Structure formats: structure tokens, C-alpha cells
């Protein structure tokens, strides 16, 4: 995978926000995101279970690429379900999956995004229980997946534990900030700090066009308890209990629920949940690119955008998890480049 991923001091971004900002560079992993942490673990489980066929769902395409990668390594058949909307806006990752030998199945139900791809993957899984292992991409779904994926992603915070001292001189960070859709990179970033209440944990959801607009994926802000994909958690739904279609400019955060572990952490007030809108995420992405030469995934840009919503102390150690790289999002960035640069980043 290329682990450990660096904990990188972003000096120019730190000057901009007048604090000490470190980036956990999951974008530098093989395949370009944190998703490989989970797929390597699960493909070994699938081999141990003597499965011969692997299925997965994907939104932004990063989990699909990571699954296709480990299947190529192990010589196993791979089928990836992906919403037709996401296939169009994440075309580079679709091509990578196909090059790796995966079959990419377009999903045309619902709003043709991550929720719908997950629906189809679960239908496949329960129809083919003998030879098929479902590599779920986030801390969602039926037990044991939320716990399994969290443990496999916990390598992120496991590395932070020794890296923080090396790069900052402090034993622990003051803040850890991560984007959250289903929540795999977030729980991985928080895992080894959950019992250390001196460390403030911040999960940033996709506000879309605003939580009052009806076009959002901010589950904690707009949802209530419900059941989705085999687990009870916070869920965007109507008064009748029908799932509300989510929206985000970011394909990987475009999910109407959230991992049940995050609902629990919200309930006990261990993690602060907030949201940023599309424009704020875009501006944060262009700012990181211009100041540090790092193009983040749109998902990660939501975590970066929260930096502008809080007043940090000058000596705070603030870690932002860069969950993936932005080459998959270049079509979207290109669409907004002129507008964002002229408006905020002169």
C-alpha cells in the first residue's frame, strides 16, 4: 500500500489559518485513497473463506478501484456496482477498474448514486452466498461490517500515534478533522483517540446546496433514527420512513445514512459533527492546491473547508485527513475553476 502514509506539515496552509496544520496523506497510498486499507484486509478474509467471486459498491470510484486492485492481485473475479450518475462524473476511475479487469455494472434506480449501488450489491450478495464475498467500502451495512471496516481503517490513527510526536513535538494532536459520508476514513482517523478526550474529533458532512435546500447529504443535521442496509443509524427520510435522496457535489459523500458507530459517537457527544456546502468545499480544494501543490479529492475538501469555520490557537496541532487524491474529480474542478479562482483565490 505504501504505508505508513506521511503526516505532512502544510506550512503555507498553516500560515493562512494561523495555526499548525498537518495532513495525513492517505492520498499517497497505492490506488490514491484510504480505501486500499480495507480491501487488502477483506480480500485476505475472502481467501480464507474460500470465496471465488468478489462484489463491491462504489460512489466516487476509489473503493471500486481498490477492490479491483486486490482482485487483480489475487486472481479473483470482481464485479463493481456503480450508479450511472457517478459513472459519468467519475469516469477516470471507471476506466481504471476496467483496466484492472473488473466488470462495472451501471445502476439506474433511484438517483443513480452510492445508495443505489449499495442496494444492488446487497441484492447480488444475498443471491450468491456460496461463492461470493461482498467487500463493503465503508462502516455501513449489517454486522460485522461496520466493526470490521473500522478495525482495518484504524491503521490511519495507529500511525498518527507515533507520527505526531515526530513531526510536531507534542504527544497528541489538538484536533483531528475528517470528512464523513459512510465514515470509513473518519473512524480510521479517530479510532485510537476515542478514549483521549483531550483530542477534539471533528467529522464534516456534505452540506450540498445547504441543509435547508433539500439538496444535501448532511445526515446528522437533517436525519433521524432509521434502518438502512442492515443497520440502525441516523438516516435522511420522509415522515413515512421513505429514504430521502441525498445530494453532494462529491460522489463519495452522497449517501443518505452514516455508519452506526458515528451515530453513537454523536449521541455520546464524543465527536463534533458539522457540514460544509459545495462552494466551501471547492474553495478549500483550490486553496490547498494553490498553497501546497496538493490536489485533494472533493471528499477531503469538505474536511479542509472546516478549517475556515473555527478559530484555532496559534500553537494548536491540527490534523486533516486527506482521504484521497483529486485526479478523479478533475472534470468537476475544471467546471468551477474560473469562478472559484476569480472570486476567492486572487
N, C-alpha and C positions, 0 to 999 in steps of 0.2 A: 504493500500500500504506500510505502514511503514514510512510515511513521518513525519517530514522533513528528507530528506537524509542528512547524515553528510557532513560537509565541513572539510575535514581531512588534517592536516598538515603532509606532507610527508617529514620528517626531513632528511632521508638519501638521497632521491632523490634531495632534496634542496641542500645538501652539494655537490652532484655530479655536479650540474649545477650552483652552487654558487649564488643562489637566493632563494626566499621563494616561495615554490610550495605548493598549496592546491588542493586537489582532491575533486570534487563534486561527491559523491559516489552514483550515480544512479544505480550502480550495486548491491547495497544493498536493492533496492526496491523488494517487492514481485514480483516474476517471473524473477528477475535478470536483469532488464533493465529499461530504461526510458519509454518504450512503454506502460506500465500499466497506466501512467498518462492520455494518450489519450483514451485508451479503456474503462476505467471506465466512463469518461465523455460521450463517444459516446454510450455506452450501455444504459445509462440513457436517452439520446436523443431518441434512438431506442424504448425504452419502452414508452416514451411519445408519439411517433408517432404510437404506436400500431403495431409495426412490430413484426413478429414471427420468422424470419429467418435472420441470420447474415452471411455475407460473408466477407472474408479478403484476402489480398495477403501477402506473406512474402518472404523475401530473406534469412536472417540469421536465421529466425525462431522465433526471440524474439517477433515480433509483432503477429505472429501466436499463440504463447503460451499465450501472454497477452489477445488476443481476445478469445481464447478457455477458458481461466480462467474466464473472466467475463460472458461468455455464460453459463458456468457451474454454476456460482453463481446465475444467473437469470433464469436458466432452459430453455435456448433458443437454437435452432438448430444452429450449427456452421459448415460452410464449408470454408476451407482454401486452397487457390491455391498457389502452390509452385513449382518452376522449378525443373525438375528432377535432374539437376546438383547440386542444393542446397540441395535437399533431401539426396543425397549421402554424401555431406560434412558437413551437419548439422544434422546428424541422432539423436543425443540426444534430440534435440528439436522436431523432428518429433514424437518420442516416447512419449514425454510429451504431445503434442497436442492430440494424440490418446488416451492417458490415461485420459485426461480431457473430452473426448467424442466428439472431433471434427473429421470431415471427412477431410482428407488431400488428395487433388486432384493433382496428378502429371501433370505438364505442359511440353510438349515435343516439343513445337515450338521454333524457334529462337535458342539462345544459352542456353535455358532452365534455365534462372535465373530470377531475380526480374522483369525486364521489361516485360518478357513474362507472368509471374504470374499476373502482373497488367493488362495486356491485357485481360486475361481470366476472371479475376474478374469483369472487366468493362462489358464484354460481358454478363456475368451472371446477373449483376445488371440491365442492360437496358432491359433484357428479363423477369425480375421478379420484376417490380417496385411496385407491390401492397403490398407484404408481406415481402420484403427483404430490409434490411439496409446494406450498404457497409461501413464497418469501415476501411477507408484508414489509412495506417500506417505512413505516412509522410506528409510533407507540399506540396504535389503534387496533381494533379488531377484538376477537374473542381471546380469553386466556388460553395459552400463556404468552401471546404475542406482545402485549404492552410491556410485560416484565422482561421478556426475552430480548426485545429490541433495545430497551433501556440499558440492560446489562452490557450488551455488545457495544452500544454507543458510549458507555461510561468511560471508555478509553480516553475520550476528549478531556474530561476533568481529571482523570488519573494522571495524565501528562502535565496538566496545569499545576498540580500539586508540587512538582519539583521544578517546573519551569519558572513559576512566579518568583521564587527566591533568586534564581539565577539571573533573571533579566531585570528585576526591579529592586532587589534587596529586601523586600518585605516578605513575611511568611505567607500572607494571604492577600488576595485582591480585595478591594472595597466593593466593587461591582462586577457582576458578570451579566452581560446582555446578549440575548439570542432571539432570533425570530422564531415564531411558532405557528404552525398550521396544524398538522397532527402532533408535532412536537418532538421529533427524534433528536435533532441537533440540540434543542433546548435542554431536554432531560439529560443528554450526554454531557452537556456543559455544566449542568447543575449538580449532577449525581453525587460527587464526592464532597460537595459543600452543603448538602441539605441539612446536616446536623450542626453546621457552623453558622450561627445566626449573626455573626459579625459581618458576614459576606452578604451583600444585598443582591438578590437574584431578580432579574427583570426579563419578562417574556413579552415580546412585541408581536401583536397580531396584525393582520392586514385589514386596515380600515376601508380599503377600496375607495369609493367616491364619498365616503362619510357614513358614519353609523346611523345617521337619520335618513339617509338617502334610499335605503332598501337595497343598495348595491354594495355589499360589504361581505367580509369573511371574518369579522371580529366576533367570534363565538362567545367569549366571556362577556362582552359588552351587550350583546343582543340575544343570547340564548338562554335556555332554561333546561333543567334535567330531562333527559330522554334517553332512548336507546338507538344506537346506530352501529351497524356492522358488528353486532355481537357484544357490545359493551355499554354499560350505563355511564353517561357522561353529560357534560353541557352540550347542548345541541340547538342550532338555529331551526325553529319550527313554527308552524302556524298554531292558532288556538286549538285546532283539531288534531294537532300532533303530526301534521304532514311536514316533511323536511323542506325548509326554505332554500332555494337555490343560492349558493354563495357567489360572490364576485370579488376578484382581485386582479390587478394588472399582472400579478405574479402567479404563474401556474402552480407552483409548489405550495402556496398558501391558500389556494382556492378550495377550501374544504369546510363543510357546514358544522363539523364537530371538532373535537380536540381529544387528545389522549386522556383516558380517565385519570392517570397519575397527575396530570396538570389540573384537572378539576379538583382533585383532592388538595393539591398544594395551594390552589386558590382559596379553597374553603377554609383551610387552617391558616391562611394569610402568610405562608412561608415565601411565596413568590408573588411579586407585583406584576399584574397583567395590564398592559396598555396597548394602544393601537396607533398606527400612523396611516395616513392616506396615500394614494398613488403618487400624488405630486411630491409629497415629502420624501417618499422612498426614492423617486427618480432624482431629486436634487441631491440626496445623500450619496447616491451611487456616482453621480458626476463629480461630486466634491472629492470623494475618495480617489477617483481616477485621476483628477487634476492635481491633487496634493501628494499622493503617494505612488501613483503609477500602477494601481491595482484596480482591475475591473471586477466588481463583485457581482454575484448573481442577484437578481431582483429580490429574491427572498432575503438574502443577507442585508440588502439595502434597507429593509424595514428596521432591522436592529440598529444599523448605523444612524438612521433618522432619529432614533430616540435620544441620541446624544444632544440634539438641539432642543429637547423638551425638559431638560433637567440642568440645574446649576450644580456643577461639581466643584469640589475644592481643588486647589492647585496641585496638592500632593496626593490626591486620590489615585489609586491604581484601578483603571477601568479596563476590563477585558470585553471585547466584542468578538463573538464567534462569526467568522466569515465562512458560512456553511458551504458555499460553492462559488465557482468562478462564473463570470458573466458572458462567456462566449456564446452560450445558448440563447442569450437574451439580446443579441446584437440587433436583430430586426426591430425590437421594441425600443431599444436605446436610440437607434438611428431615427426612428419616427419622431422622437421627442427632443433630439439633441439640440437643434437650433433654438427651440422655445425655451428649454431649461437654461442653456448656457447664456443666452441673451438676457434672461430675466433675473437670474440669481448669481451666476458664476463669472461675471466680468472680471 
